[in-house]
Amino acid sequence: MSTNSAMEPGTSMEEQFEVSKGINPWIRWFKLLLRSKTGTTGFIIVLTVCITAIFAPQIAPYDPDAMNPANMNAPPVWLEGGTSAHILGTDSLGRDMLSRVIYGSQVSLLIGVFSVIVAGSIGLVLGILAGYYGRWIDNLLMRVVDAFLAVPNILLLLVILGIFGSNLITLILVLGVTNWVIYARLVRGEVLTLKERDFIRAARSIGTNDRTIMFKHILPNVFSSFIVISTLSVATTLIIEASLSFLGLGIQPPTISWGYMLSTGRDYLATSWWLATFPGLAITITVLGIIFLGDWLRDVLDPRSQGRRP
Amino acid sequence: MGRYLIRRVLQVIPVLLIISFIVFALVYMAGDPVSLMLPEEASQEEIDSLREALGLNDPLHVQYGVYIINALQGDFGKSYRYNQDALSIVLERLPQTLELAIVSMIFATIIAIPLGIWSASKQNSYIDLIATGASVLGKAMPNFWLGIMLILLLSVNLAIFPVSGRGTLMHIVLPAITLGTAIAAEMTRLIRSNMIEIMQQDYVRTAKSKGQKDSIVTYRHAFKNCLIPVVTIMALQTSGLIGGALVTEVVFAWPGMGQLLVQAVNARDMAIVQACVFVIAVAVILMNLLADIIYRMIDPRIKYE
């Protein structure tokens, strides 16, 4: 339907532009989304997590830091001894688990999104430069990429955070600085093929300067695969952040994070299993949603790659 | 082949140099190790003489040069906590980490091969749906959480496996499942998509049309060819495998490099940290090199530029 209106004979360029600029693309995207079950599921999960994070103070039934020594390690509502006052029970200090899980989404999303922005920007710029200029810049960059790939991400993060200590900002920066290589490699590969395409050659032959070619002509063309890999790497970043918090080198209390909740919950495994279970469940569901959404984006944006389920 | 091999091995040198530079910079920024090495009541003279002995007063480039020469000889300094050569402490822990990694890999292979083939041959059936669903779930679960849940279910509640430590065969089951699940998930997905692609190839169709049995077509014709990319991609995941092992070891108190590293980082025992990074990096680089060479050896279609 949308394609029809855009191709209608007799409409001027401006009118066609107006149509595609208006509400149409959104509806088109939404229709595409509804066609995929997993994509829709992923979208709903991600949307829910975002809303939960933004409106945490309004949604959470209790102050997540309010302790209650009289009601420690209370079980969730469906177990014997559980009350509907604390649906997911309380933790070892009597704090409401549901409220803490809700607030935990804030840190996870914040770190996930911002570290991917940091990593993505570094990788995008370096990847374009290396792919476009080639020669020694490319050689050097690829060796640096190899070096980063030879050291497991979590190992490098452990060492850096162990040295500098960790708070929200350092964590975001460090996750960004250690994660840029995947973007750089992807973007470089795309640029290498793009560079030989006619429209780039044409631009070069009429004397367009390198910066315009790189950022006006090449950048928009690598953007779709860039978006796909960014989405999927929010998922891996969430898991890495949780692992770091679990090892005691990520987010420090009083900031609430799912990984840290999990690591304290481990000590009460024999008596109060819900302390370690719910934060982990929250991470798994969030990551699942992001993977679904990312896979759908890949199917839609990148026609070359075949979908998981054709 | 010979020339390719030489070039490929030579490429390792700048990579190791870059890693050494990053580690050197990090350790330099970590600050003065002297305060950790001496008792608090040490006099200024003692501090100064130790600084001089460690070469901390030399200019930066001299320090880096000395550091590289020492690293080449496997000397990363002494661990101040164990008062022992750092590399030998790390190498003592290496077999345990390798043991965990290898057993996990075997577990993953046993799960992934039948599941991948099965779901590819019965595309879009319920089996396929469950296999693909399970492989997405395996990727989405943080492995330390899976480990904790396994402990909760199988150690705490059912008391089948020990909670932590290393010793009997039973000790390795839970850590191996924990670490192996993510690998199995990735492997299943790879085998499935490769098998689907290969089953549409001409030679498979020919084999089918001449009346060959399904099982022979699947295993002898298709699966053999699907193994090549799967093996290489899995070998390239060594870095992720070792990274996962580090976390898994902490969950199960498995006495490998991961545990040693986390303790060393918390105690700022930089000699151990450096030795760990190098041992792991060299292991990953060797595995990638090996994968590359094997790939080219078993697949005659690839030419060495």
Interface residues (C-beta under 8 A of the other chain):
Chain A: R143 V144 D146 A147 L149 A150 V151 P152 N153 I154 L155 L156 L158 V159 I160 G162 I163 F164 A235 I239 A242 S243 F246 L247 G248 L249 G259 L262 G265 R266 L269 A270 W273 A276 T277 G280 I283 T284 V287 L288 I291 F292 Q306 R308 R309
Chain B: Q11 P14 V15 L16 I18 I19 I22 V23 L26 V27 M29 A30 N124 T132 V136 L137 K139 A140 M141 P142 F144 W145 I148 M149 I151 L152 V156 R189 S193 S239 G240 I242 G243 L246 V247 V250 V251 L261 V262 V265 N266 R268 V273 C276 V277 I280 A281 V284 I285 N288
